[in-house]
């Protein structure tokens, strides 16, 4: 939505109270009413003091520890319901102050609960190792054995009480660099206004920047690119300082906790070896000629004399239109997911019928889309569905993947092991997108439609695997620079990023000097070593979808078992059991081999 069209669009949107209940989610699986939520909130609040009754007693006996852990699990389970209901209500209409207050009240309770339970991990880690090992091995604690084992992995990286207290006290200082970046990026930066393809003056912002880059007018794309990055160039010294501060923070905490590197420290919670990260980068690097080939196809098919970054967002076939009503989108989704079996599709169909999804935009509703699963409630989906946007069918199918992952895990795991980690979270969602793409390609009405779908798939792989791996390599290089004592400056950041841009885009691609500034605008860089999970997630999804589509009952059962796994095993083990070994570069190579094949087909179709 562009800046000048926002007021008109807002007037056409209904208020929340005017939306048909059939188009809204039914949150009664969490709470039937706000009054019921209030009762649960008060009950939860009254239980806080119970944490104190276990302080200093966790090592008494297996029975005492079991009682404490069970209380904590039950408290967390009830808190999850309270939290999710209040959050979902705020997304319905962000201008509703009653629900904003409800959410704020829970957040205050959550802070107090974290403080009340803050002694648990340090007290357990302080228990003499032989005694703690005996407790963990006690059959009474079998339901929590994995949870305790994971906690004990942290022993070598946990300091004494005084040191841990000092590290905890540094929290606000540690977030200063990221906070400064967000204030500058989200609030203070201004990009002015510019003309769109129709000659209308519009504000240029983070939101409209991508819309301008999707314009069929190259002049609009070029102007938006240069004007946008001009503002970043004017603040490059400040941005370099905030990014350097964030990197030095990561290095400091990794060293303080006795990790070999900042990268190793970041991968430790998921028990992921550094080799997985390095294999991803190596596999993508090996396949870069295919990426360069795609850019050449894009340049030729768009009839461009050369290709720049601002030419890579707009679809090659930008005039392709495909209409779907909500019911038609659901039908297409369910048909595309038929390879997952009737148990999967019947459950999802019932969920769509029983109002898992909040379908359409209304005034004040949160933008975008998400899935929000919980142990006791339905796995809800927020959409802002538009009938004339094919991508919204992909979005619905993507979010349904998350929801069904939550549904299977909550039905097959106890509470403490149902919530899957971020490392595997994107597998189920992008797996579904792979099945949808396969279905649409098989049912394409023309070569033009098939080419449009292939272009969409290629851009997805390029954005999720190739681009995110380039980001991951930048994070690795800059943290290694800090660990080696090399200066992190505007010049060193730009030079490092430029080397990556030249390698990933190729010798025939025109890399504008302004694109070096991109390294200063990526929010994920302030949460380092996270973006690689997007690349591994899609690579795993592509490999698993091929395995299910080309396999039989055993391959499907393996995948459904993965969906049911929650966090009952480490992420790599869950994926390995499903049939894909992410410790190997092969899944990434499989994805990029598909990228090459699709590029060649697109070239022929166009």
C-alpha positions as a printed NumPy array, in Angstrom:
array([[  0.   ,   0.   ,   0.   ],
       [  1.572,   3.313,  -1.007],
       [  1.537,   6.502,   1.016],
       [ -0.972,   8.469,  -1.058],
       [ -3.457,   5.61 ,  -1.261],
       [ -3.486,   4.904,   2.463],
       [ -6.253,   7.329,   3.496],
       [ -8.609,   6.138,   0.743],
       [ -7.909,   2.503,   1.58 ],
       [ -8.448,   3.144,   5.272],
       [-11.898,   4.649,   4.621],
       [-12.961,   1.524,   2.759],
       [-11.975,  -0.827,   5.572],
       [-14.665,  -1.924,   8.029],
       [-14.33 ,  -1.466,  11.765],
       [-13.679,  -4.683,  13.637],
       [-17.223,  -4.775,  14.986],
       [-18.552,  -4.706,  11.417],
       [-16.678,  -7.823,  10.271],
       [-18.73 , -11.003,   9.944],
       [-17.882, -13.527,  12.693],
       [-17.447, -16.167,   9.973],
       [-14.464, -14.186,   8.672],
       [-12.858, -13.897,  12.12 ],
       [-11.009, -16.454,  14.177],
       [-12.783, -18.134,  17.07 ],
       [-10.543, -17.8  ,  20.139],
       [-12.803, -19.841,  22.415],
       [-10.276, -22.702,  22.481],
       [ -8.202, -20.312,  24.598],
       [-10.926, -18.423,  26.48 ],
       [-14.628, -18.1  ,  25.811],
       [-14.67 , -14.472,  26.937],
       [-12.588, -11.645,  28.32 ],
       [-14.098, -12.365,  31.727],
       [-12.802, -15.931,  31.599],
       [ -9.353, -14.548,  30.72 ],
       [ -9.511, -12.237,  33.758],
       [-10.221, -15.207,  36.024],
       [ -7.26 , -17.15 ,  34.619],
       [ -5.008, -14.088,  34.902],
       [ -5.891, -13.594,  38.562],
       [ -5.322, -17.286,  39.282],
       [ -1.928, -17.165,  37.566],
       [ -0.942, -14.061,  39.522],
       [ -1.856, -15.766,  42.783],
       [  0.53 , -18.662,  42.062],
       [  3.669, -16.545,  41.724],
       [  4.671, -16.887,  45.37 ],
       [  4.796, -20.676,  45.02 ],
       [  8.159, -20.381,  43.248],
       [  9.714, -19.147,  46.488],
       [  8.723, -22.316,  48.346],
       [ 11.214, -24.32 ,  46.273],
       [ 14.185, -21.964,  46.591],
       [ 17.173, -23.752,  48.112],
       [ 15.383, -27.124,  48.006],
       [ 15.854, -28.282,  44.408],
       [ 18.629, -30.682,  45.328],
       [ 16.789, -32.228,  48.321],
       [ 15.45 , -35.211,  46.405],
       [ 14.111, -36.341,  43.058],
       [ 10.578, -36.003,  44.43 ],
       [ 11.098, -32.363,  45.419],
       [ 12.722, -31.506,  42.11 ],
       [  9.908, -33.227,  40.22 ],
       [  7.342, -31.218,  42.162],
       [  9.159, -27.956,  41.394],
       [  9.59 , -28.728,  37.7  ],
       [  5.981, -29.82 ,  37.343],
       [  4.784, -26.621,  38.995],
       [  6.951, -24.547,  36.653],
       [  5.653, -26.459,  33.621],
       [  2.008, -26.075,  34.672],
       [  2.515, -22.378,  35.387],
       [  4.148, -21.851,  31.998],
       [  1.363, -23.751,  30.245],
       [ -1.339, -21.611,  31.829],
       [  0.686, -18.461,  31.152],
       [  0.944, -19.397,  27.472],
       [ -2.843, -19.401,  27.107],
       [ -3.149, -16.062,  28.877],
       [ -0.346, -14.536,  26.805],
       [ -1.575, -15.723,  23.412],
       [ -5.169, -14.643,  23.966],
       [ -4.104, -11.139,  24.958],
       [ -1.673, -10.926,  22.034],
       [ -4.193, -12.123,  19.441],
       [ -6.823,  -9.703,  20.692],
       [ -4.418,  -6.773,  20.214],
       [ -3.787,  -7.776,  16.592],
       [ -7.499,  -7.605,  15.744],
       [ -7.52 ,  -3.83 ,  16.249],
       [ -4.322,  -2.201,  17.398],
       [ -6.259,   0.918,  18.309],
       [ -8.271,  -0.942,  20.988],
       [ -6.751,   0.361,  24.226],
       [ -8.535,  -2.241,  26.366],
       [ -6.664,  -5.08 ,  24.708],
       [ -3.413,  -3.136,  24.666],
       [ -3.817,  -2.774,  28.446],
       [ -4.611,  -6.489,  28.764],
       [ -1.4  ,  -7.36 ,  26.922],
       [  0.625,  -4.914,  29.033],
       [ -0.748,  -6.422,  32.243],
       [  0.357,  -9.872,  31.153],
       [  3.812,  -8.589,  30.183],
       [  4.19 ,  -7.157,  33.677],
       [  3.158, -10.505,  35.144],
       [  5.647, -12.294,  32.893],
       [  8.494, -10.084,  34.117],
       [  7.577, -10.815,  37.737],
       [  7.33 , -14.55 ,  36.971],
       [ 10.771, -14.565,  35.357],
       [ 12.199, -12.845,  38.416],
       [ 10.481, -15.326,  40.73 ],
       [ 11.88 , -18.3  ,  38.787],
       [ 15.301, -16.793,  38.041],
       [ 17.034, -18.885,  40.756],
       [ 16.036, -22.262,  39.269],
       [ 18.733, -22.73 ,  36.596],
       [ 21.637, -21.339,  38.679],
       [ 20.607, -23.46 ,  41.666],
       [ 20.453, -26.618,  39.563],
       [ 23.797, -25.899,  37.927],
       [ 25.34 , -25.285,  41.34 ],
       [ 24.452, -28.786,  42.559],
       [ 27.544, -31.003,  42.775],
       [ 27.841, -32.825,  39.392],
       [ 27.697, -36.407,  40.765],
       [ 24.604, -35.619,  42.801],
       [ 22.964, -33.83 ,  39.873],
       [ 23.722, -36.698,  37.514],
       [ 22.076, -39.096,  39.971],
       [ 18.977, -36.886,  40.13 ],
       [ 18.733, -36.73 ,  36.349],
       [ 18.988, -40.519,  36.133],
       [ 16.212, -41.061,  38.696],
       [ 13.13 , -42.648,  37.024],
       [ 10.898, -40.156,  38.843],
       [ 12.355, -37.355,  36.707],
       [ 11.999, -39.195,  33.399],
       [  9.425, -36.647,  32.061],
       [ 11.993, -33.861,  32.512],
       [ 15.207, -35.751,  31.831],
       [ 15.832, -34.159,  28.433],
       [ 15.071, -30.696,  29.804],
       [ 17.578, -31.217,  32.616],
       [ 20.192, -32.706,  30.294],
       [ 19.95 , -29.654,  28.049],
       [ 20.365, -27.394,  31.051],
       [ 23.467, -29.272,  32.171],
       [ 25.069, -28.752,  28.754],
       [ 25.467, -25.154,  29.878],
       [ 27.796, -26.035,  32.769],
       [ 31.05 , -25.224,  30.925],
       [ 29.567, -21.905,  29.841],
       [ 28.045, -20.863,  33.153],
       [ 30.071, -18.69 ,  35.526],
       [ 29.951, -18.201,  39.274],
       [ 27.147, -16.368,  41.052],
       [ 28.987, -13.032,  41.132],
       [ 30.033, -13.195,  37.487],
       [ 26.542, -14.247,  36.355],
       [ 25.055, -11.371,  38.32 ],
       [ 27.398,  -8.923,  36.61 ],
       [ 26.54 , -10.305,  33.176],
       [ 22.833, -10.047,  33.956],
       [ 23.27 ,  -6.434,  35.049],
       [ 24.745,  -5.587,  31.653],
       [ 21.523,  -6.362,  29.798],
       [ 20.44 ,  -2.796,  29.148],
       [ 23.943,  -1.728,  28.103],
       [ 24.218,  -4.741,  25.81 ],
       [ 21.079,  -3.697,  23.944],
       [ 22.201,  -0.085,  23.455],
       [ 23.66 ,  -0.576,  19.959],
       [ 20.558,  -2.347,  18.687],
       [ 18.246,   0.21 ,  20.282],
       [ 20.199,   3.059,  18.718],
       [ 19.982,   1.405,  15.291],
       [ 16.224,   0.859,  15.6  ],
       [ 15.603,   4.46 ,  16.653],
       [ 17.655,   5.784,  13.75 ],
       [ 16.307,   3.293,  11.206],
       [ 12.651,   3.242,  12.254],
       [ 12.124,   6.792,  13.491],
       [ 14.768,   9.345,  12.534],
       [ 15.674,   8.371,   8.964],
       [ 13.703,  10.235,   6.318],
       [ 13.733,   9.433,   2.622],
       [ 11.576,  12.224,   1.172],
       [  9.011,  11.657,  -1.559],
       [  9.111,  10.776,  -5.23 ],
       [  6.885,  10.199,  -8.231],
       [  5.415,   6.791,  -8.988],
       [  4.855,   5.427, -12.489],
       [  1.625,   7.413, -12.825],
       [  3.291,  10.684, -11.847],
       [  1.766,  10.8  ,  -8.363],
       [  3.949,  12.125,  -5.545],
       [  4.391,   9.544,  -2.794],
       [  6.398,   9.268,   0.369],
       [  9.437,   6.983,   0.171],
       [  9.709,   4.821,   3.298],
       [ 10.857,   1.353,   4.328],
       [  7.404,   0.045,   3.43 ],
       [  7.053,   1.775,   0.059],
       [ 10.67 ,   1.156,  -0.989],
       [  9.957,  -2.469,  -1.937],
       [  6.758,  -1.395,  -3.673],
       [  8.701,   1.08 ,  -5.789],
       [ 11.236,  -1.669,  -6.599],
       [  8.311,  -3.775,  -7.838],
       [  7.318,  -1.073, -10.313],
       [  7.339,  -1.989, -13.994],
       [  8.986,   1.404, -14.622],
       [ 12.772,   1.12 , -14.452],
       [ 13.043,   4.873, -13.884],
       [ 10.893,   4.56 , -10.759],
       [ 12.952,   1.62 ,  -9.501],
       [ 16.243,   3.411, -10.117],
       [ 15.116,   6.667,  -8.508],
       [ 13.798,   4.866,  -5.445],
       [ 17.043,   2.93 ,  -5.041],
       [ 19.351,   5.926,  -5.194],
       [ 17.13 ,   8.18 ,  -3.101],
       [ 16.657,   5.521,  -0.424],
       [ 20.343,   4.752,  -0.027],
       [ 21.281,   8.435,  -0.047],
       [ 19.825,   8.689,   3.467],
       [ 21.858,   5.714,   4.665],
       [ 24.983,   7.245,   3.173],
       [ 24.372,  10.424,   5.138],
       [ 24.397,   8.395,   8.379],
       [ 26.981,   5.738,   7.499],
       [ 29.387,   6.631,  10.327],
       [ 26.672,   6.364,  12.973],
       [ 25.397,   3.117,  11.456],
       [ 28.91 ,   1.659,  11.318],
       [ 29.391,   2.515,  14.983],
       [ 26.133,   0.829,  16.053],
       [ 26.854,  -2.295,  13.998],
       [ 30.396,  -2.486,  15.388],
       [ 28.996,  -2.142,  18.908],
       [ 26.628,  -5.044,  18.334],
       [ 29.417,  -7.256,  16.969],
       [ 31.77 ,  -6.419,  19.867],
       [ 28.951,  -7.295,  22.272],
       [ 28.599, -10.744,  20.675],
       [ 32.35 , -11.351,  20.866],
       [ 32.472, -10.228,  24.496],
       [ 29.683, -12.552,  25.655],
       [ 31.103, -15.519,  23.707],
       [ 34.485, -15.046,  25.358],
       [ 32.955, -14.466,  28.787],
       [ 31.094, -17.774,  28.482],
       [ 34.103, -19.716,  27.218],
       [ 32.929, -20.336,  23.667],
       [ 35.501, -20.74 ,  20.912],
       [ 33.935, -17.923,  18.894],
       [ 30.851, -15.761,  18.671],
       [ 29.544, -18.106,  15.966],
       [ 30.045, -21.179,  18.155],
       [ 28.277, -19.436,  21.03 ],
       [ 25.29 , -18.568,  18.85 ],
       [ 24.957, -22.139,  17.521],
       [ 25.363, -23.74 ,  20.953],
       [ 21.685, -23.595,  22.128],
       [ 20.538, -25.643,  19.097],
       [ 23.527, -28.002,  19.417],
       [ 24.471, -27.196,  15.818],
       [ 28.154, -27.674,  14.832],
       [ 29.967, -24.793,  13.15 ],
       [ 30.474, -27.143,  10.176],
       [ 26.77 , -26.798,   9.316],
       [ 27.208, -23.047,   8.921],
       [ 30.405, -23.412,   6.914],
       [ 28.919, -26.143,   4.687],
       [ 26.007, -23.848,   3.824],
       [ 28.337, -21.07 ,   2.697],
       [ 30.546, -23.474,   0.724],
       [ 27.591, -25.098,  -1.053],
       [ 26.079, -21.76 ,  -2.074],
       [ 29.474, -20.473,  -3.2  ],
       [ 29.908, -23.533,  -5.421],
       [ 26.533, -22.885,  -7.068],
       [ 26.94 , -19.149,  -7.706],
       [ 27.424, -19.649, -11.493],
       [ 23.774, -20.799, -11.603],
       [ 22.728, -17.633,  -9.774],
       [ 24.697, -15.518, -12.228],
       [ 23.002, -17.407, -15.081],
       [ 19.594, -16.507, -13.608],
       [ 20.497, -12.812, -13.491],
       [ 21.44 , -12.988, -17.168],
       [ 18.115, -14.641, -18.028],
       [ 16.292, -11.96 , -16.048],
       [ 18.215,  -9.196, -17.846],
       [ 17.503, -10.62 , -21.299],
       [ 13.835, -11.392, -20.685],
       [ 13.261,  -7.901, -19.242],
       [ 15.038,  -6.475, -22.304],
       [ 17.548,  -4.54 , -20.184],
       [ 20.963,  -3.357, -21.422],
       [ 22.408,  -4.209, -17.988],
       [ 21.09 ,  -5.388, -14.637],
       [ 21.235,  -3.656, -11.253],
       [ 19.97 ,  -4.621,  -7.807],
       [ 16.851,  -2.52 ,  -8.347],
       [ 15.916,  -4.777, -11.29 ],
       [ 15.772,  -7.959,  -9.197],
       [ 12.527,  -7.459,  -7.238],
       [  9.922,  -6.887,  -9.946],
       [  8.545, -10.12 , -11.463],
       [  9.726, -10.716, -15.028],
       [  6.055, -11.162, -15.947],
       [  4.696,  -8.274, -13.905],
       [  1.294,  -8.202, -15.616],
       [  0.285, -11.752, -14.606],
       [ -3.01 , -11.757, -12.663],
       [ -4.749, -14.643, -10.906],
       [ -7.947, -14.23 ,  -8.876],
       [ -8.882, -16.442,  -5.907],
       [-11.728, -15.989,  -3.474],
       [-10.978, -17.113,   0.077],
       [-12.834, -20.397,  -0.455],
       [-11.001, -20.997,  -3.728],
       [ -7.649, -20.286,  -2.05 ],
       [ -8.445, -22.805,   0.693],
       [ -9.494, -25.381,  -1.901],
       [ -6.295, -24.901,  -3.925],
       [ -4.23 , -25.147,  -0.736],
       [ -5.894, -28.38 ,   0.355],
       [ -5.581, -29.953,  -3.102],
       [ -1.894, -29.043,  -3.254],
       [ -1.293, -30.629,   0.158],
       [ -2.974, -33.914,  -0.774],
       [  0.423, -35.726,  -0.85 ],
       [  0.481, -35.299,   2.951],
       [ -2.505, -37.611,   3.318],
       [ -6.106, -37.249,   4.401],
       [ -5.219, -37.049,   8.095],
       [ -3.331, -33.814,   7.432],
       [ -5.736, -32.255,   4.95 ],
       [ -8.921, -33.233,   6.818],
       [ -7.576, -31.656,   9.997],
       [ -6.588, -28.489,   8.144],
       [ -9.924, -28.327,   6.3  ],
       [-11.782, -28.631,   9.598],
       [ -9.583, -25.905,  11.049],
       [-10.394, -23.546,   8.192],
       [-14.094, -24.324,   8.61 ],
       [-13.926, -23.897,  12.387],
       [-12.354, -20.46 ,  12.135],
       [ -8.665, -20.955,  12.792],
       [ -8.078, -18.063,  10.399],
       [ -8.822, -14.354,  10.672],
       [ -9.274, -13.667,   6.992],
       [ -9.513, -10.081,   5.787],
       [ -8.176,  -6.602,   6.625],
       [-10.136,  -4.345,   8.936],
       [ -9.369,  -0.935,  10.341],
       [ -6.565,  -1.162,  12.902],
       [ -5.756,  -4.819,  12.215],
       [ -2.099,  -5.841,  12.309],
       [ -0.6  ,  -5.991,   8.828],
       [  0.992,  -9.029,   7.237],
       [  0.349, -12.604,   8.278],
       [  1.42 , -15.067,  10.962],
       [  0.597, -18.368,  12.612],
       [  0.341, -18.549,  16.39 ],
       [  0.143, -22.019,  17.86 ],
       [ -0.144, -23.068,  21.493],
       [ -0.431, -26.263,  23.481],
       [ -4.054, -25.896,  24.555],
       [ -5.512, -23.618,  21.88 ],
       [ -6.009, -23.964,  18.149],
       [ -3.082, -22.911,  15.91 ],
       [ -4.498, -19.584,  14.735],
       [ -3.64 , -17.792,  11.488],
       [ -3.811, -14.057,  10.896],
       [ -4.253, -13.067,   7.248],
       [ -4.995,  -9.878,   5.359],
       [ -6.217, -11.798,   2.349],
       [ -6.659, -10.101,  -1.027],
       [ -8.41 , -11.938,  -3.833],
       [ -6.241, -10.527,  -6.641],
       [ -2.824, -11.34 ,  -5.135],
       [ -1.56 , -14.838,  -5.945],
       [  1.115, -14.476,  -3.293],
       [ -1.64 , -14.452,  -0.651],
       [ -2.463, -18.057,  -1.582],
       [  1.202, -18.88 ,  -0.944],
       [  1.075, -16.944,   2.33 ],
       [ -1.991, -18.854,   3.519],
       [ -0.364, -22.179,   2.607],
       [  2.866, -21.112,   4.34 ],
       [  1.119, -20.134,   7.578],
       [ -0.978, -23.311,   7.463],
       [  2.32 , -25.22 ,   7.482],
       [  3.289, -23.537,  10.741],
       [ -0.153, -24.2  ,  12.19 ],
       [ -0.145, -27.883,  11.324],
       [  3.383, -28.196,  12.731],
       [  2.022, -26.791,  15.996],
       [ -1.046, -29.038,  15.835],
       [  0.955, -32.244,  15.319],
       [  3.525, -31.356,  17.973],
       [  0.969, -30.407,  20.619],
       [ -0.98 , -33.616,  19.982],
       [  2.094, -35.861,  20.237],
       [  4.375, -34.274,  22.847],
       [  4.011, -33.24 ,  26.487],
       [  3.947, -29.511,  27.091],
       [  7.648, -29.208,  27.906],
       [  8.651, -30.697,  24.534],
       [  5.966, -29.549,  22.11 ],
       [  7.338, -26.113,  21.1  ],
       [  9.678, -26.532,  18.115],
       [ 12.805, -24.395,  17.698],
       [ 13.417, -21.646,  15.152],
       [ 15.911, -23.895,  13.334],
       [ 13.088, -26.192,  12.169],
       [ 10.215, -23.68 ,  12.245],
       [ 10.493, -22.633,   8.602],
       [ 10.735, -26.196,   7.294],
       [  7.043, -27.062,   7.6  ],
       [  5.885, -23.736,   6.15 ],
       [  8.206, -23.677,   3.139],
       [  7.577, -27.408,   2.584],
       [  3.93 , -26.491,   2.026],
       [  4.934, -23.774,  -0.43 ],
       [  6.925, -26.353,  -2.372],
       [  3.841, -28.578,  -2.671],
       [  1.715, -25.595,  -3.732],
       [  4.232, -24.63 ,  -6.405],
       [  4.324, -28.209,  -7.685],
       [  0.5  , -28.319,  -7.851],
       [  0.168, -24.971,  -9.603],
       [  2.866, -25.843, -12.119],
       [  1.087, -29.081, -13.006],
       [ -2.198, -27.206, -13.445],
       [ -0.879, -24.071, -15.163],
       [ -3.243, -22.947, -17.918],
       [ -0.492, -21.589, -20.18 ],
       [  3.256, -21.293, -20.646],
       [  2.947, -17.719, -19.408],
       [  1.399, -18.855, -16.133],
       [  4.001, -21.592, -15.783],
       [  6.804, -19.078, -16.386],
       [  5.325, -16.741, -13.769],
       [  5.256, -19.549, -11.184],
       [  8.812, -20.617, -11.992],
       [  9.984, -17.019, -11.683],
       [  8.273, -16.847,  -8.292],
       [ 10.015, -20.055,  -7.151],
       [ 13.407, -18.865,  -8.401],
       [ 13.096, -15.548,  -6.596],
       [ 12.079, -17.371,  -3.431],
       [ 15.171, -19.599,  -3.506],
       [ 17.426, -16.692,  -4.389],
       [ 16.047, -14.518,  -1.587],
       [ 15.903, -17.243,   1.055],
       [ 18.945, -19.394,   0.316],
       [ 21.391, -17.289,  -1.682],
       [ 20.787, -13.828,  -0.217],
       [ 20.492, -15.037,   3.39 ],
       [ 23.701, -17.041,   2.982],
       [ 25.467, -13.907,   1.776],
       [ 24.214, -12.19 ,   4.931],
       [ 25.405, -15.154,   7.002],
       [ 28.857, -14.96 ,   5.441],
       [ 29.027, -11.227,   6.19 ],
       [ 28.191, -11.911,   9.839],
       [ 30.889, -14.575,  10.031],
       [ 33.549, -12.397,   8.406],
       [ 32.853,  -9.298,  10.493],
       [ 32.798, -11.213,  13.773],
       [ 36.075, -12.878,  12.836],
       [ 37.509,  -9.429,  12.134],
       [ 36.515,  -8.285,  15.614],
       [ 37.908, -11.462,  17.19 ],
       [ 41.205, -10.852,  15.386],
       [ 41.359,  -7.279,  16.634],
       [ 40.789,  -5.74 ,  13.2  ],
       [ 39.008,  -2.344,  13.149],
       [ 35.321,  -2.247,  12.251],
       [ 34.838,   0.995,  10.359],
       [ 32.761,   2.372,   7.517],
       [ 35.584,   1.496,   5.14 ],
       [ 36.118,  -2.06 ,   6.407],
       [ 32.395,  -2.834,   6.502],
       [ 31.875,  -1.511,   2.974],
       [ 34.918,  -3.313,   1.611],
       [ 33.862,  -6.632,   3.167],
       [ 30.317,  -6.294,   1.894],
       [ 31.502,  -5.227,  -1.559],
       [ 33.569,  -8.393,  -1.932],
       [ 30.468, -10.449,  -1.151],
       [ 28.261,  -8.458,  -3.534],
       [ 30.716,  -8.943,  -6.389],
       [ 30.941, -12.684,  -5.7  ],
       [ 27.234, -13.369,  -5.227],
       [ 25.931, -11.173,  -8.078],
       [ 28.666, -12.032, -10.578],
       [ 30.896, -10.228, -13.05 ],
       [ 28.111,  -9.19 , -15.455],
       [ 25.98 ,  -7.592, -12.725],
       [ 26.286,  -3.832, -12.156],
       [ 26.808,  -3.385,  -8.406],
       [ 26.081,   0.265,  -7.616],
       [ 28.349,   1.709,  -4.962],
       [ 25.293,   2.582,  -2.862],
       [ 24.524,  -1.124,  -2.49 ],
       [ 27.535,  -1.408,  -0.173],
       [ 25.384,   0.532,   2.333],
       [ 22.917,  -2.366,   2.497],
       [ 25.03 ,  -3.904,   5.266],
       [ 23.99 ,  -0.986,   7.512],
       [ 20.23 ,  -1.438,   7.116],
       [ 19.642,  -5.146,   7.861],
       [ 17.987,  -5.454,  11.328],
       [ 18.916,  -9.14 ,  11.572],
       [ 22.594,  -8.182,  11.826],
       [ 21.808,  -7.042,  15.363],
       [ 20.69 , -10.588,  16.102],
       [ 23.711, -12.234,  14.589],
       [ 23.876, -15.797,  13.232],
       [ 20.115, -16.09 ,  12.86 ],
       [ 19.611, -15.577,   9.105],
       [ 21.353, -18.83 ,   8.149],
       [ 18.318, -20.657,   9.518],
       [ 16.196, -19.284,   6.673],
       [ 18.568, -20.86 ,   4.164],
       [ 18.833, -24.209,   5.95 ],
       [ 15.068, -24.254,   6.519],
       [ 14.166, -23.855,   2.85 ],
       [ 16.9  , -26.28 ,   1.791],
       [ 15.532, -28.899,   4.173],
       [ 12.   , -28.214,   2.925],
       [ 12.981, -28.662,  -0.724],
       [ 14.799, -31.926,   0.008],
       [ 11.969, -33.291,   2.158],
       [  9.251, -32.27 ,  -0.302],
       [ 11.096, -34.081,  -3.107],
       [ 11.437, -37.103,  -0.824],
       [  7.702, -37.178,  -0.011],
       [  6.547, -36.472,  -3.579],
       [  8.797, -39.153,  -5.037],
       [  8.455, -41.642,  -2.167],
       [  5.755, -43.702,  -0.526],
       [  4.201, -44.325,   2.856],
       [  7.522, -44.633,   4.687],
       [  8.735, -41.23 ,   3.473],
       [  5.424, -39.588,   4.385],
       [  5.434, -41.218,   7.825],
       [  8.958, -39.902,   8.402],
       [  7.814, -36.366,   7.606],
       [  4.692, -36.54 ,   9.764],
       [  6.844, -37.855,  12.604],
       [  9.037, -34.776,  12.16 ],
       [  5.964, -32.535,  12.441],
       [  5.049, -34.39 ,  15.625],
       [  8.493, -34.039,  17.177],
       [  8.291, -30.591,  18.763],
       [ 11.63 , -30.13 ,  20.497],
       [ 11.819, -33.71 ,  21.767],
       [ 15.167, -34.044,  19.966],
       [ 17.797, -31.597,  18.794],
       [ 16.903, -29.943,  15.462],
       [ 19.494, -31.794,  13.4  ],
       [ 18.299, -35.131,  14.8  ],
       [ 14.653, -34.356,  14.042],
       [ 15.524, -33.525,  10.442],
       [ 17.84 , -36.514,  10.098],
       [ 15.042, -38.83 ,  11.217],
       [ 12.78 , -37.207,   8.613],
       [ 15.273, -38.068,   5.903],
       [ 17.507, -35.023,   5.462],
       [ 20.956, -34.543,   6.966],
       [ 21.624, -30.835,   7.411],
       [ 25.12 , -31.578,   8.692],
       [ 25.834, -32.429,   5.05 ],
       [ 25.914, -29.864,   2.217],
       [ 23.734, -32.144,   0.055],
       [ 20.319, -30.581,   0.88 ],
       [ 21.618, -27.128,  -0.066],
       [ 23.129, -28.558,  -3.245],
       [ 19.788, -30.23 ,  -4.069],
       [ 17.971, -26.912,  -3.704],
       [ 20.45 , -25.057,  -5.88 ],
       [ 20.394, -27.838,  -8.483],
       [ 16.631, -27.283,  -8.658],
       [ 17.341, -23.562,  -9.028],
       [ 19.56 , -24.275, -12.046],
       [ 16.99 , -26.585, -13.673],
       [ 14.191, -24.053, -13.218],
       [ 16.365, -21.239, -14.589],
       [ 16.952, -23.229, -17.773],
       [ 13.234, -23.967, -18.129],
       [ 12.337, -20.314, -17.59 ],
       [ 14.808, -19.318, -20.308],
       [ 13.135, -21.728, -22.73 ],
       [  9.566, -20.7  , -21.818],
       [ 10.273, -17.012, -22.333]])
